[in-house]
Amino acid sequence: MKKLVAYITSGYPEKSFSIDLALSLGSNGVDTLELGVPFSDPVADGPLIEKANHKALELGFKFEHLKEISSAVAPKVDTLWMGYFNSFYQQDMYKLIPLAKELGINGLIIPDLPHEETLVYNNLFNANNMSNISFVAPTDSDDRIEKIVKDSKKFIYMVAYTGITGSGSAEDLQPFLYSIKKYTQTPVYVGFGVNQKTAKEKVKGADGVIVGSAFVDILLKHDLNYTQKIKQCSELSKILKSEINN
């Protein structure tokens, strides 16, 4: 069974909504949830997630809200924090990682932290039995891929193309997948540009997909109330799970 990872922007449009949405997604096909930490300059994300990040911050998002959402969701859904390094560094990594583990968080996804710099925190993550998700991009050489995936845990975030999330560019991922899988047994999940139309094609040869912008697009629709947004996201989740496994 191939896995579905869903990203949502924490605290948008509000904390209680994020909790209700997360729990619904966990009951409708999502295997792992990425709780996105709103940040002012989310460089790896496309315009939809960037917009949701900015709106969450304008509405007063605080790191404390992430903790409250996590404490309600993580015991019931496999949960990761996805954010930019400055957000985590400001909290002091040596205090943050044990706290995250205490809340039930199983790992972090930090797209702007280069592999060489993640090594500084390897012992910290290992001591708390948490994963620091590895990124591999098409621009990486075989030697670099081998180094990155050597210590990978939980899954490898395979960047489906060189760009930002949500663009949905088409390309042949098979050679890239082969270059990763020859060095590791860790599952490889495809991210960037995965949606209802592209999921079936992008998951070929991979172990799962990561979907963000397609969910956030629903959250940003002004003509839907909270109940409708949760319903549409949950329906999308079921469709995606079916698409990648049929």
Secondary structure as UniProt FT lines:
FT   STRAND          3..9
FT   TURN            10..11
FT   HELIX           15..26
FT   TURN            27..29
FT   STRAND          32..36
FT   TURN            43..44
FT   HELIX           47..58
FT   TURN            59..60
FT   HELIX           63..73
FT   TURN            74..76
FT   STRAND          78..82
FT   HELIX           85..89
FT   TURN            90..91
FT   HELIX           93..103
FT   STRAND          107..109
FT   TURN            111..112
FT   HELIX           115..118
FT   HELIX           119..121
FT   HELIX           122..127
FT   TURN            128..129
FT   STRAND          131..132
FT   STRAND          134..136
FT   TURN            138..139
FT   HELIX           142..150
FT   STRAND          156..159
FT   TURN            165..166
FT   HELIX           174..181
FT   STRAND          188..191
FT   TURN            196..198
FT   HELIX           199..202
FT   TURN            203..205
FT   STRAND          208..211
FT   HELIX           213..219
FT   TURN            222..223
FT   HELIX           226..244
//
